[in-house]
Amino acid sequence: MLLIPCPFCGPRPELEFRYGGQAHIARPENPAALSDGEWAEFLYLRDNVRGVHAERWRHIHGCARFFNMLRDTTTDRILTTYKTGEPRPEAV
């Protein structure tokens, strides 16, 4: 079991968290102006990198807040967590 370091509550078991997708995805300013293809791309197409990936998580059974995590997808090693709205840190 992973211990996920919530930036608000500290380390907690992974069962308390839910994955929220790729981090740092900006919502289009005017979604109505997008074509169906562009809207589908925004909704469904995400990076699927091998290595360090910025992810969004929510501490469901704790503070209930969203935060971001840098995780190496090849090893499941958590490099760092940081609050939503903060810039992505450099990979450690």
PDB file of N, CA, C and O in Angstrom:
ATOM      1  N   MET A   1       0.837  -1.176   0.000  1.00  0.00           N
ATOM      2  CA  MET A   1       0.000   0.000   0.000  1.00  0.00           C
ATOM      3  C   MET A   1       0.887   1.246   0.000  1.00  0.00           C
ATOM      4  O   MET A   1       1.886   1.318   0.716  1.00  0.00           O
ATOM      5  N   LEU A   2       0.500   2.219  -0.815  1.00  0.00           N
ATOM      6  CA  LEU A   2       1.234   3.484  -0.865  1.00  0.00           C
ATOM      7  C   LEU A   2       0.846   4.379   0.306  1.00  0.00           C
ATOM      8  O   LEU A   2      -0.305   4.385   0.742  1.00  0.00           O
ATOM      9  N   LEU A   3       1.805   5.121   0.801  1.00  0.00           N
ATOM     10  CA  LEU A   3       1.528   6.213   1.740  1.00  0.00           C
ATOM     11  C   LEU A   3       1.600   7.487   0.926  1.00  0.00           C
ATOM     12  O   LEU A   3       2.656   7.842   0.403  1.00  0.00           O
ATOM     13  N   ILE A   4       0.473   8.173   0.820  1.00  0.00           N
ATOM     14  CA  ILE A   4       0.415   9.397   0.028  1.00  0.00           C
ATOM     15  C   ILE A   4       0.521  10.585   0.969  1.00  0.00           C
ATOM     16  O   ILE A   4      -0.282  10.708   1.894  1.00  0.00           O
ATOM     17  N   PRO A   5       1.504  11.470   0.750  1.00  0.00           N
ATOM     18  CA  PRO A   5       1.666  12.639   1.622  1.00  0.00           C
ATOM     19  C   PRO A   5       0.731  13.784   1.201  1.00  0.00           C
ATOM     20  O   PRO A   5       1.075  14.583   0.329  1.00  0.00           O
ATOM     21  N   CYS A   6      -0.440  13.854   1.821  1.00  0.00           N
ATOM     22  CA  CYS A   6      -1.369  14.951   1.549  1.00  0.00           C
ATOM     23  C   CYS A   6      -0.710  16.255   1.994  1.00  0.00           C
ATOM     24  O   CYS A   6      -0.199  16.323   3.112  1.00  0.00           O
ATOM     25  N   PRO A   7      -0.704  17.293   1.153  1.00  0.00           N
ATOM     26  CA  PRO A   7      -0.057  18.552   1.558  1.00  0.00           C
ATOM     27  C   PRO A   7      -0.802  19.277   2.672  1.00  0.00           C
ATOM     28  O   PRO A   7      -0.288  20.248   3.227  1.00  0.00           O
ATOM     29  N   PHE A   8      -2.012  18.816   3.008  1.00  0.00           N
ATOM     30  CA  PHE A   8      -2.798  19.448   4.068  1.00  0.00           C
ATOM     31  C   PHE A   8      -2.816  18.615   5.343  1.00  0.00           C
ATOM     32  O   PHE A   8      -2.841  19.170   6.441  1.00  0.00           O
ATOM     33  N   CYS A   9      -2.803  17.268   5.210  1.00  0.00           N
ATOM     34  CA  CYS A   9      -2.971  16.373   6.365  1.00  0.00           C
ATOM     35  C   CYS A   9      -1.743  15.537   6.702  1.00  0.00           C
ATOM     36  O   CYS A   9      -1.679  14.946   7.780  1.00  0.00           O
ATOM     37  N   GLY A  10      -0.771  15.477   5.800  1.00  0.00           N
ATOM     38  CA  GLY A  10       0.383  14.621   6.024  1.00  0.00           C
ATOM     39  C   GLY A  10       0.178  13.248   5.409  1.00  0.00           C
ATOM     40  O   GLY A  10      -0.810  13.032   4.707  1.00  0.00           O
ATOM     41  N   PRO A  11       1.095  12.312   5.658  1.00  0.00           N
ATOM     42  CA  PRO A  11       1.030  10.980   5.044  1.00  0.00           C
ATOM     43  C   PRO A  11      -0.188  10.188   5.507  1.00  0.00           C
ATOM     44  O   PRO A  11      -0.483  10.108   6.700  1.00  0.00           O
ATOM     45  N   ARG A  12      -0.885   9.610   4.540  1.00  0.00           N
ATOM     46  CA  ARG A  12      -2.062   8.787   4.806  1.00  0.00           C
ATOM     47  C   ARG A  12      -2.067   7.609   3.829  1.00  0.00           C
ATOM     48  O   ARG A  12      -1.450   7.694   2.767  1.00  0.00           O
ATOM     49  N   PRO A  13      -2.755   6.504   4.170  1.00  0.00           N
ATOM     50  CA  PRO A  13      -2.801   5.352   3.260  1.00  0.00           C
ATOM     51  C   PRO A  13      -3.581   5.672   1.989  1.00  0.00           C
ATOM     52  O   PRO A  13      -4.516   6.472   2.006  1.00  0.00           O
ATOM     53  N   GLU A  14      -3.190   5.047   0.904  1.00  0.00           N
ATOM     54  CA  GLU A  14      -3.782   5.335  -0.408  1.00  0.00           C
ATOM     55  C   GLU A  14      -5.290   5.095  -0.456  1.00  0.00           C
ATOM     56  O   GLU A  14      -5.967   5.678  -1.304  1.00  0.00           O
ATOM     57  N   LEU A  15      -5.830   4.267   0.412  1.00  0.00           N
ATOM     58  CA  LEU A  15      -7.269   3.986   0.420  1.00  0.00           C
ATOM     59  C   LEU A  15      -8.104   5.232   0.730  1.00  0.00           C
ATOM     60  O   LEU A  15      -9.304   5.252   0.455  1.00  0.00           O
ATOM     61  N   GLU A  16      -7.488   6.259   1.293  1.00  0.00           N
ATOM     62  CA  GLU A  16      -8.202   7.496   1.618  1.00  0.00           C
ATOM     63  C   GLU A  16      -8.320   8.437   0.426  1.00  0.00           C
ATOM     64  O   GLU A  16      -8.971   9.476   0.536  1.00  0.00           O
ATOM     65  N   PHE A  17      -7.711   8.105  -0.709  1.00  0.00           N
ATOM     66  CA  PHE A  17      -7.600   9.030  -1.833  1.00  0.00           C
ATOM     67  C   PHE A  17      -8.282   8.487  -3.083  1.00  0.00           C
ATOM     68  O   PHE A  17      -8.499   7.283  -3.221  1.00  0.00           O
ATOM     69  N   ARG A  18      -8.615   9.404  -3.989  1.00  0.00           N
ATOM     70  CA  ARG A  18      -9.132   9.052  -5.310  1.00  0.00           C
ATOM     71  C   ARG A  18      -8.348   9.818  -6.373  1.00  0.00           C
ATOM     72  O   ARG A  18      -8.068  11.008  -6.232  1.00  0.00           O
ATOM     73  N   TYR A  19      -8.012   9.110  -7.421  1.00  0.00           N
ATOM     74  CA  TYR A  19      -7.303   9.693  -8.555  1.00  0.00           C
ATOM     75  C   TYR A  19      -8.246  10.631  -9.299  1.00  0.00           C
ATOM     76  O   TYR A  19      -9.416  10.307  -9.503  1.00  0.00           O
ATOM     77  N   GLY A  20      -7.741  11.791  -9.704  1.00  0.00           N
ATOM     78  CA  GLY A  20      -8.574  12.777 -10.383  1.00  0.00           C
ATOM     79  C   GLY A  20      -8.120  13.115 -11.788  1.00  0.00           C
ATOM     80  O   GLY A  20      -8.608  14.082 -12.373  1.00  0.00           O
ATOM     81  N   GLY A  21      -7.207  12.350 -12.342  1.00  0.00           N
ATOM     82  CA  GLY A  21      -6.774  12.599 -13.710  1.00  0.00           C
ATOM     83  C   GLY A  21      -5.479  13.387 -13.792  1.00  0.00           C
ATOM     84  O   GLY A  21      -4.800  13.616 -12.791  1.00  0.00           O
ATOM     85  N   GLN A  22      -5.159  13.788 -14.996  1.00  0.00           N
ATOM     86  CA  GLN A  22      -3.929  14.550 -15.253  1.00  0.00           C
ATOM     87  C   GLN A  22      -4.056  15.952 -14.673  1.00  0.00           C
ATOM     88  O   GLN A  22      -5.108  16.581 -14.790  1.00  0.00           O
ATOM     89  N   ALA A  23      -3.008  16.435 -14.061  1.00  0.00           N
ATOM     90  CA  ALA A  23      -3.001  17.780 -13.471  1.00  0.00           C
ATOM     91  C   ALA A  23      -2.683  18.829 -14.534  1.00  0.00           C
ATOM     92  O   ALA A  23      -2.169  18.519 -15.609  1.00  0.00           O
ATOM     93  N   HIS A  24      -2.996  20.055 -14.209  1.00  0.00           N
ATOM     94  CA  HIS A  24      -2.664  21.229 -15.020  1.00  0.00           C
ATOM     95  C   HIS A  24      -3.356  21.239 -16.389  1.00  0.00           C
ATOM     96  O   HIS A  24      -2.772  21.683 -17.378  1.00  0.00           O
ATOM     97  N   ILE A  25      -4.586  20.754 -16.440  1.00  0.00           N
ATOM     98  CA  ILE A  25      -5.396  20.825 -17.656  1.00  0.00           C
ATOM     99  C   ILE A  25      -6.312  22.036 -17.511  1.00  0.00           C
ATOM    100  O   ILE A  25      -7.168  22.071 -16.627  1.00  0.00           O
ATOM    101  N   ALA A  26      -6.129  23.019 -18.373  1.00  0.00           N
ATOM    102  CA  ALA A  26      -6.927  24.246 -18.301  1.00  0.00           C
ATOM    103  C   ALA A  26      -8.220  24.070 -19.093  1.00  0.00           C
ATOM    104  O   ALA A  26      -8.203  23.623 -20.240  1.00  0.00           O
ATOM    105  N   ARG A  27      -9.321  24.422 -18.477  1.00  0.00           N
ATOM    106  CA  ARG A  27     -10.620  24.373 -19.151  1.00  0.00           C
ATOM    107  C   ARG A  27     -10.672  25.480 -20.202  1.00  0.00           C
ATOM    108  O   ARG A  27     -10.203  26.589 -19.946  1.00  0.00           O
ATOM    109  N   PRO A  28     -11.231  25.201 -21.371  1.00  0.00           N
ATOM    110  CA  PRO A  28     -11.339  26.246 -22.393  1.00  0.00           C
ATOM    111  C   PRO A  28     -12.172  27.433 -21.888  1.00  0.00           C
ATOM    112  O   PRO A  28     -13.159  27.251 -21.175  1.00  0.00           O
ATOM    113  N   GLU A  29     -11.762  28.643 -22.267  1.00  0.00           N
ATOM    114  CA  GLU A  29     -12.477  29.838 -21.815  1.00  0.00           C
ATOM    115  C   GLU A  29     -13.889  29.910 -22.360  1.00  0.00           C
ATOM    116  O   GLU A  29     -14.800  30.355 -21.662  1.00  0.00           O
ATOM    117  N   ASN A  30     -14.084  29.477 -23.601  1.00  0.00           N
ATOM    118  CA  ASN A  30     -15.406  29.516 -24.214  1.00  0.00           C
ATOM    119  C   ASN A  30     -15.714  28.148 -24.827  1.00  0.00           C
ATOM    120  O   ASN A  30     -15.522  27.952 -26.027  1.00  0.00           O
ATOM    121  N   PRO A  31     -16.189  27.206 -24.017  1.00  0.00           N
ATOM    122  CA  PRO A  31     -16.434  25.857 -24.535  1.00  0.00           C
ATOM    123  C   PRO A  31     -17.439  25.828 -25.687  1.00  0.00           C
ATOM    124  O   PRO A  31     -17.346  24.967 -26.562  1.00  0.00           O
ATOM    125  N   ALA A  32     -18.388  26.748 -25.699  1.00  0.00           N
ATOM    126  CA  ALA A  32     -19.401  26.761 -26.752  1.00  0.00           C
ATOM    127  C   ALA A  32     -18.797  27.061 -28.129  1.00  0.00           C
ATOM    128  O   ALA A  32     -19.396  26.725 -29.151  1.00  0.00           O
ATOM    129  N   ALA A  33     -17.638  27.678 -28.162  1.00  0.00           N
ATOM    130  CA  ALA A  33     -16.990  28.029 -29.422  1.00  0.00           C
ATOM    131  C   ALA A  33     -16.197  26.856 -30.016  1.00  0.00           C
ATOM    132  O   ALA A  33     -15.731  26.938 -31.152  1.00  0.00           O
ATOM    133  N   LEU A  34     -16.045  25.780 -29.262  1.00  0.00           N
ATOM    134  CA  LEU A  34     -15.267  24.630 -29.741  1.00  0.00           C
ATOM    135  C   LEU A  34     -16.110  23.735 -30.637  1.00  0.00           C
ATOM    136  O   LEU A  34     -17.324  23.620 -30.466  1.00  0.00           O
ATOM    137  N   SER A  35     -15.449  23.111 -31.584  1.00  0.00           N
ATOM    138  CA  SER A  35     -16.124  22.093 -32.399  1.00  0.00           C
ATOM    139  C   SER A  35     -16.315  20.843 -31.535  1.00  0.00           C
ATOM    140  O   SER A  35     -15.725  20.724 -30.461  1.00  0.00           O
ATOM    141  N   ASP A  36     -17.138  19.924 -32.010  1.00  0.00           N
ATOM    142  CA  ASP A  36     -17.342  18.679 -31.273  1.00  0.00           C
ATOM    143  C   ASP A  36     -16.025  17.928 -31.094  1.00  0.00           C
ATOM    144  O   ASP A  36     -15.771  17.349 -30.038  1.00  0.00           O
ATOM    145  N   GLY A  37     -15.195  17.942 -32.130  1.00  0.00           N
ATOM    146  CA  GLY A  37     -13.899  17.267 -32.056  1.00  0.00           C
ATOM    147  C   GLY A  37     -12.968  17.902 -31.039  1.00  0.00           C
ATOM    148  O   GLY A  37     -12.282  17.205 -30.292  1.00  0.00           O
ATOM    149  N   GLU A  38     -12.946  19.240 -31.013  1.00  0.00           N
ATOM    150  CA  GLU A  38     -12.098  19.946 -30.039  1.00  0.00           C
ATOM    151  C   GLU A  38     -12.592  19.697 -28.616  1.00  0.00           C
ATOM    152  O   GLU A  38     -11.785  19.529 -27.702  1.00  0.00           O
ATOM    153  N   TRP A  39     -13.906  19.673 -28.425  1.00  0.00           N
ATOM    154  CA  TRP A  39     -14.471  19.425 -27.097  1.00  0.00           C
ATOM    155  C   TRP A  39     -14.156  17.996 -26.650  1.00  0.00           C
ATOM    156  O   TRP A  39     -13.787  17.770 -25.497  1.00  0.00           O
ATOM    157  N   ALA A  40     -14.301  17.046 -27.550  1.00  0.00           N
ATOM    158  CA  ALA A  40     -13.973  15.656 -27.231  1.00  0.00           C
ATOM    159  C   ALA A  40     -12.499  15.517 -26.878  1.00  0.00           C
ATOM    160  O   ALA A  40     -12.145  14.778 -25.959  1.00  0.00           O
ATOM    161  N   GLU A  41     -11.635  16.228 -27.607  1.00  0.00           N
ATOM    162  CA  GLU A  41     -10.200  16.207 -27.304  1.00  0.00           C
ATOM    163  C   GLU A  41      -9.934  16.734 -25.905  1.00  0.00           C
ATOM    164  O   GLU A  41      -9.142  16.152 -25.164  1.00  0.00           O
ATOM    165  N   PHE A  42     -10.595  17.841 -25.532  1.00  0.00           N
ATOM    166  CA  PHE A  42     -10.421  18.383 -24.185  1.00  0.00           C
ATOM    167  C   PHE A  42     -10.893  17.391 -23.125  1.00  0.00           C
ATOM    168  O   PHE A  42     -10.230  17.215 -22.103  1.00  0.00           O
ATOM    169  N   LEU A  43     -12.029  16.745 -23.360  1.00  0.00           N
ATOM    170  CA  LEU A  43     -12.597  15.841 -22.363  1.00  0.00           C
ATOM    171  C   LEU A  43     -11.829  14.539 -22.199  1.00  0.00           C
ATOM    172  O   LEU A  43     -11.676  14.045 -21.082  1.00  0.00           O
ATOM    173  N   TYR A  44     -11.345  13.978 -23.305  1.00  0.00           N
ATOM    174  CA  TYR A  44     -10.865  12.599 -23.259  1.00  0.00           C
ATOM    175  C   TYR A  44      -9.382  12.375 -23.531  1.00  0.00           C
ATOM    176  O   TYR A  44      -8.832  11.371 -23.079  1.00  0.00           O
ATOM    177  N   LEU A  45      -8.727  13.260 -24.243  1.00  0.00           N
ATOM    178  CA  LEU A  45      -7.331  12.998 -24.585  1.00  0.00           C
ATOM    179  C   LEU A  45      -6.390  13.532 -23.513  1.00  0.00           C
ATOM    180  O   LEU A  45      -6.382  14.726 -23.215  1.00  0.00           O
ATOM    181  N   ARG A  46      -5.614  12.648 -22.950  1.00  0.00           N
ATOM    182  CA  ARG A  46      -4.662  12.999 -21.905  1.00  0.00           C
ATOM    183  C   ARG A  46      -3.317  12.360 -22.217  1.00  0.00           C
ATOM    184  O   ARG A  46      -3.231  11.386 -22.966  1.00  0.00           O
ATOM    185  N   ASP A  47      -2.278  12.922 -21.632  1.00  0.00           N
ATOM    186  CA  ASP A  47      -0.950  12.333 -21.783  1.00  0.00           C
ATOM    187  C   ASP A  47      -0.909  11.004 -21.043  1.00  0.00           C
ATOM    188  O   ASP A  47      -1.520  10.860 -19.985  1.00  0.00           O
ATOM    189  N   ASN A  48      -0.209  10.059 -21.585  1.00  0.00           N
ATOM    190  CA  ASN A  48      -0.026   8.758 -20.950  1.00  0.00           C
ATOM    191  C   ASN A  48       1.471   8.470 -20.950  1.00  0.00           C
ATOM    192  O   ASN A  48       1.962   7.586 -21.652  1.00  0.00           O
ATOM    193  N   VAL A  49       2.169   9.244 -20.141  1.00  0.00           N
ATOM    194  CA  VAL A  49       3.625   9.191 -20.157  1.00  0.00           C
ATOM    195  C   VAL A  49       4.161   8.019 -19.356  1.00  0.00           C
ATOM    196  O   VAL A  49       3.536   7.542 -18.409  1.00  0.00           O
ATOM    197  N   ARG A  50       5.319   7.578 -19.762  1.00  0.00           N
ATOM    198  CA  ARG A  50       6.058   6.588 -18.988  1.00  0.00           C
ATOM    199  C   ARG A  50       7.140   7.367 -18.270  1.00  0.00           C
ATOM    200  O   ARG A  50       8.042   7.914 -18.905  1.00  0.00           O
ATOM    201  N   GLY A  51       7.056   7.421 -16.962  1.00  0.00           N
ATOM    202  CA  GLY A  51       7.995   8.209 -16.180  1.00  0.00           C
ATOM    203  C   GLY A  51       7.249   9.191 -15.303  1.00  0.00           C
ATOM    204  O   GLY A  51       6.154   8.889 -14.829  1.00  0.00           O
ATOM    205  N   VAL A  52       7.819  10.356 -15.081  1.00  0.00           N
ATOM    206  CA  VAL A  52       7.241  11.344 -14.160  1.00  0.00           C
ATOM    207  C   VAL A  52       6.007  11.982 -14.791  1.00  0.00           C
ATOM    208  O   VAL A  52       6.041  12.480 -15.916  1.00  0.00           O
ATOM    209  N   HIS A  53       4.925  11.948 -14.032  1.00  0.00           N
ATOM    210  CA  HIS A  53       3.627  12.425 -14.508  1.00  0.00           C
ATOM    211  C   HIS A  53       2.980  13.275 -13.413  1.00  0.00           C
ATOM    212  O   HIS A  53       2.997  12.903 -12.240  1.00  0.00           O
ATOM    213  N   ALA A  54       2.407  14.426 -13.805  1.00  0.00           N
ATOM    214  CA  ALA A  54       1.677  15.281 -12.855  1.00  0.00           C
ATOM    215  C   ALA A  54       0.227  14.825 -12.815  1.00  0.00           C
ATOM    216  O   ALA A  54      -0.457  14.812 -13.839  1.00  0.00           O
ATOM    217  N   GLU A  55      -0.240  14.451 -11.626  1.00  0.00           N
ATOM    218  CA  GLU A  55      -1.579  13.921 -11.450  1.00  0.00           C
ATOM    219  C   GLU A  55      -2.364  14.747 -10.448  1.00  0.00           C
ATOM    220  O   GLU A  55      -1.790  15.407  -9.582  1.00  0.00           O
ATOM    221  N   ARG A  56      -3.662  14.704 -10.571  1.00  0.00           N
ATOM    222  CA  ARG A  56      -4.550  15.367  -9.623  1.00  0.00           C
ATOM    223  C   ARG A  56      -5.186  14.295  -8.741  1.00  0.00           C
ATOM    224  O   ARG A  56      -5.661  13.273  -9.238  1.00  0.00           O
ATOM    225  N   TRP A  57      -5.191  14.534  -7.427  1.00  0.00           N
ATOM    226  CA  TRP A  57      -5.757  13.593  -6.470  1.00  0.00           C
ATOM    227  C   TRP A  57      -6.684  14.335  -5.517  1.00  0.00           C
ATOM    228  O   TRP A  57      -6.584  15.551  -5.356  1.00  0.00           O
ATOM    229  N   ARG A  58      -7.592  13.586  -4.885  1.00  0.00           N
ATOM    230  CA  ARG A  58      -8.474  14.156  -3.863  1.00  0.00           C
ATOM    231  C   ARG A  58      -8.416  13.279  -2.618  1.00  0.00           C
ATOM    232  O   ARG A  58      -8.499  12.054  -2.702  1.00  0.00           O
ATOM    233  N   HIS A  59      -8.274  13.921  -1.470  1.00  0.00           N
ATOM    234  CA  HIS A  59      -8.236  13.216  -0.192  1.00  0.00           C
ATOM    235  C   HIS A  59      -9.677  13.036   0.291  1.00  0.00           C
ATOM    236  O   HIS A  59     -10.154  13.782   1.146  1.00  0.00           O
ATOM    237  N   ILE A  60     -10.351  12.050  -0.261  1.00  0.00           N
ATOM    238  CA  ILE A  60     -11.771  11.811  -0.025  1.00  0.00           C
ATOM    239  C   ILE A  60     -12.078  11.581   1.454  1.00  0.00           C
ATOM    240  O   ILE A  60     -12.989  12.202   2.002  1.00  0.00           O
ATOM    241  N   HIS A  61     -11.330  10.701   2.094  1.00  0.00           N
ATOM    242  CA  HIS A  61     -11.605  10.335   3.492  1.00  0.00           C
ATOM    243  C   HIS A  61     -10.694  11.084   4.451  1.00  0.00           C
ATOM    244  O   HIS A  61     -10.167  10.507   5.403  1.00  0.00           O
ATOM    245  N   GLY A  62     -10.517  12.350   4.198  1.00  0.00           N
ATOM    246  CA  GLY A  62      -9.687  13.210   5.039  1.00  0.00           C
ATOM    247  C   GLY A  62     -10.188  14.627   4.900  1.00  0.00           C
ATOM    248  O   GLY A  62     -11.335  14.922   5.236  1.00  0.00           O
ATOM    249  N   CYS A  63      -9.345  15.498   4.412  1.00  0.00           N
ATOM    250  CA  CYS A  63      -9.689  16.918   4.281  1.00  0.00           C
ATOM    251  C   CYS A  63     -10.600  17.196   3.084  1.00  0.00           C
ATOM    252  O   CYS A  63     -11.146  18.294   2.974  1.00  0.00           O
ATOM    253  N   ALA A  64     -10.773  16.222   2.184  1.00  0.00           N
ATOM    254  CA  ALA A  64     -11.619  16.322   0.982  1.00  0.00           C
ATOM    255  C   ALA A  64     -11.087  17.323  -0.041  1.00  0.00           C
ATOM    256  O   ALA A  64     -11.825  17.710  -0.947  1.00  0.00           O
ATOM    257  N   ARG A  65      -9.859  17.745   0.073  1.00  0.00           N
ATOM    258  CA  ARG A  65      -9.286  18.723  -0.848  1.00  0.00           C
ATOM    259  C   ARG A  65      -8.569  18.036  -2.002  1.00  0.00           C
ATOM    260  O   ARG A  65      -8.079  16.912  -1.890  1.00  0.00           O
ATOM    261  N   PHE A  66      -8.529  18.764  -3.116  1.00  0.00           N
ATOM    262  CA  PHE A  66      -7.745  18.337  -4.271  1.00  0.00           C
ATOM    263  C   PHE A  66      -6.309  18.818  -4.101  1.00  0.00           C
ATOM    264  O   PHE A  66      -6.058  19.853  -3.484  1.00  0.00           O
ATOM    265  N   PHE A  67      -5.376  18.057  -4.652  1.00  0.00           N
ATOM    266  CA  PHE A  67      -3.976  18.459  -4.686  1.00  0.00           C
ATOM    267  C   PHE A  67      -3.326  17.765  -5.875  1.00  0.00           C
ATOM    268  O   PHE A  67      -3.926  16.892  -6.501  1.00  0.00           O
ATOM    269  N   ASN A  68      -2.111  18.155  -6.174  1.00  0.00           N
ATOM    270  CA  ASN A  68      -1.365  17.571  -7.295  1.00  0.00           C
ATOM    271  C   ASN A  68      -0.209  16.730  -6.778  1.00  0.00           C
ATOM    272  O   ASN A  68       0.318  16.958  -5.689  1.00  0.00           O
ATOM    273  N   MET A  69       0.162  15.766  -7.577  1.00  0.00           N
ATOM    274  CA  MET A  69       1.250  14.861  -7.207  1.00  0.00           C
ATOM    275  C   MET A  69       2.125  14.620  -8.431  1.00  0.00           C
ATOM    276  O   MET A  69       1.619  14.458  -9.542  1.00  0.00           O
ATOM    277  N   LEU A  70       3.427  14.596  -8.224  1.00  0.00           N
ATOM    278  CA  LEU A  70       4.350  14.105  -9.247  1.00  0.00           C
ATOM    279  C   LEU A  70       4.679  12.673  -8.873  1.00  0.00           C
ATOM    280  O   LEU A  70       5.194  12.400  -7.789  1.00  0.00           O
ATOM    281  N   ARG A  71       4.370  11.746  -9.804  1.00  0.00           N
ATOM    282  CA  ARG A  71       4.578  10.327  -9.549  1.00  0.00           C
ATOM    283  C   ARG A  71       5.251   9.706 -10.759  1.00  0.00           C
ATOM    284  O   ARG A  71       4.914  10.015 -11.902  1.00  0.00           O
ATOM    285  N   ASP A  72       6.203   8.831 -10.493  1.00  0.00           N
ATOM    286  CA  ASP A  72       6.865   8.083 -11.554  1.00  0.00           C
ATOM    287  C   ASP A  72       5.984   6.877 -11.872  1.00  0.00           C
ATOM    288  O   ASP A  72       5.824   5.987 -11.037  1.00  0.00           O
ATOM    289  N   THR A  73       5.420   6.845 -13.062  1.00  0.00           N
ATOM    290  CA  THR A  73       4.480   5.784 -13.415  1.00  0.00           C
ATOM    291  C   THR A  73       5.143   4.429 -13.619  1.00  0.00           C
ATOM    292  O   THR A  73       4.460   3.404 -13.628  1.00  0.00           O
ATOM    293  N   THR A  74       6.450   4.408 -13.782  1.00  0.00           N
ATOM    294  CA  THR A  74       7.134   3.125 -13.971  1.00  0.00           C
ATOM    295  C   THR A  74       7.428   2.435 -12.649  1.00  0.00           C
ATOM    296  O   THR A  74       7.544   1.210 -12.608  1.00  0.00           O
ATOM    297  N   THR A  75       7.551   3.191 -11.573  1.00  0.00           N
ATOM    298  CA  THR A  75       7.899   2.606 -10.278  1.00  0.00           C
ATOM    299  C   THR A  75       6.849   2.862  -9.200  1.00  0.00           C
ATOM    300  O   THR A  75       6.933   2.282  -8.117  1.00  0.00           O
ATOM    301  N   ASP A  76       5.870   3.709  -9.470  1.00  0.00           N
ATOM    302  CA  ASP A  76       4.861   4.167  -8.500  1.00  0.00           C
ATOM    303  C   ASP A  76       5.468   5.044  -7.393  1.00  0.00           C
ATOM    304  O   ASP A  76       4.805   5.327  -6.396  1.00  0.00           O
ATOM    305  N   ARG A  77       6.700   5.464  -7.565  1.00  0.00           N
ATOM    306  CA  ARG A  77       7.358   6.315  -6.560  1.00  0.00           C
ATOM    307  C   ARG A  77       6.758   7.716  -6.610  1.00  0.00           C
ATOM    308  O   ARG A  77       6.686   8.335  -7.672  1.00  0.00           O
ATOM    309  N   ILE A  78       6.333   8.205  -5.459  1.00  0.00           N
ATOM    310  CA  ILE A  78       5.799   9.558  -5.349  1.00  0.00           C
ATOM    311  C   ILE A  78       6.975  10.497  -5.118  1.00  0.00           C
ATOM    312  O   ILE A  78       7.714  10.353  -4.144  1.00  0.00           O
ATOM    313  N   LEU A  79       7.142  11.460  -6.022  1.00  0.00           N
ATOM    314  CA  LEU A  79       8.262  12.387  -5.910  1.00  0.00           C
ATOM    315  C   LEU A  79       7.909  13.564  -5.001  1.00  0.00           C
ATOM    316  O   LEU A  79       8.711  13.963  -4.157  1.00  0.00           O
ATOM    317  N   THR A  80       6.709  14.115  -5.174  1.00  0.00           N
ATOM    318  CA  THR A  80       6.282  15.225  -4.332  1.00  0.00           C
ATOM    319  C   THR A  80       4.785  15.441  -4.508  1.00  0.00           C
ATOM    320  O   THR A  80       4.200  15.012  -5.502  1.00  0.00           O
ATOM    321  N   THR A  81       4.180  16.097  -3.553  1.00  0.00           N
ATOM    322  CA  THR A  81       2.803  16.566  -3.672  1.00  0.00           C
ATOM    323  C   THR A  81       2.806  18.068  -3.438  1.00  0.00           C
ATOM    324  O   THR A  81       3.673  18.602  -2.746  1.00  0.00           O
ATOM    325  N   TYR A  82       1.821  18.743  -4.027  1.00  0.00           N
ATOM    326  CA  TYR A  82       1.738  20.192  -3.875  1.00  0.00           C
ATOM    327  C   TYR A  82       0.298  20.628  -4.070  1.00  0.00           C
ATOM    328  O   TYR A  82      -0.501  19.931  -4.697  1.00  0.00           O
ATOM    329  N   LYS A  83      -0.018  21.792  -3.522  1.00  0.00           N
ATOM    330  CA  LYS A  83      -1.391  22.283  -3.536  1.00  0.00           C
ATOM    331  C   LYS A  83      -1.834  22.685  -4.936  1.00  0.00           C
ATOM    332  O   LYS A  83      -1.029  23.164  -5.736  1.00  0.00           O
ATOM    333  N   THR A  84      -3.105  22.492  -5.224  1.00  0.00           N
ATOM    334  CA  THR A  84      -3.680  22.921  -6.496  1.00  0.00           C
ATOM    335  C   THR A  84      -3.493  24.424  -6.639  1.00  0.00           C
ATOM    336  O   THR A  84      -3.690  25.181  -5.687  1.00  0.00           O
ATOM    337  N   GLY A  85      -3.116  24.841  -7.824  1.00  0.00           N
ATOM    338  CA  GLY A  85      -2.863  26.255  -8.067  1.00  0.00           C
ATOM    339  C   GLY A  85      -1.399  26.627  -7.992  1.00  0.00           C
ATOM    340  O   GLY A  85      -0.991  27.662  -8.520  1.00  0.00           O
ATOM    341  N   GLU A  86      -0.602  25.793  -7.341  1.00  0.00           N
ATOM    342  CA  GLU A  86       0.842  26.027  -7.295  1.00  0.00           C
ATOM    343  C   GLU A  86       1.465  25.507  -8.599  1.00  0.00           C
ATOM    344  O   GLU A  86       0.957  24.551  -9.185  1.00  0.00           O
ATOM    345  N   PRO A  87       2.554  26.123  -9.052  1.00  0.00           N
ATOM    346  CA  PRO A  87       3.186  25.636 -10.286  1.00  0.00           C
ATOM    347  C   PRO A  87       3.803  24.240 -10.070  1.00  0.00           C
ATOM    348  O   PRO A  87       4.160  23.861  -8.955  1.00  0.00           O
ATOM    349  N   ARG A  88       3.909  23.513 -11.155  1.00  0.00           N
ATOM    350  CA  ARG A  88       4.521  22.188 -11.103  1.00  0.00           C
ATOM    351  C   ARG A  88       5.986  22.317 -10.728  1.00  0.00           C
ATOM    352  O   ARG A  88       6.726  23.041 -11.393  1.00  0.00           O
ATOM    353  N   PRO A  89       6.423  21.629  -9.672  1.00  0.00           N
ATOM    354  CA  PRO A  89       7.848  21.669  -9.322  1.00  0.00           C
ATOM    355  C   PRO A  89       8.674  20.832 -10.291  1.00  0.00           C
ATOM    356  O   PRO A  89       8.143  19.986 -11.010  1.00  0.00           O
ATOM    357  N   GLU A  90       9.947  21.074 -10.300  1.00  0.00           N
ATOM    358  CA  GLU A  90      10.856  20.258 -11.106  1.00  0.00           C
ATOM    359  C   GLU A  90      10.891  18.856 -10.543  1.00  0.00           C
ATOM    360  O   GLU A  90      10.804  18.671  -9.329  1.00  0.00           O
ATOM    361  N   ALA A  91      11.019  17.859 -11.411  1.00  0.00           N
ATOM    362  CA  ALA A  91      11.114  16.470 -10.963  1.00  0.00           C
ATOM    363  C   ALA A  91      12.376  16.289 -10.140  1.00  0.00           C
ATOM    364  O   ALA A  91      13.448  16.768 -10.511  1.00  0.00           O
ATOM    365  N   VAL A  92      12.240  15.602  -9.032  1.00  0.00           N
ATOM    366  CA  VAL A  92      13.354  15.375  -8.102  1.00  0.00           C
ATOM    367  C   VAL A  92      14.162  14.191  -8.529  1.00  0.00           C
ATOM    368  O   VAL A  92      15.142  13.843  -7.871  1.00  0.00           O
TER     369      VAL A  92
END
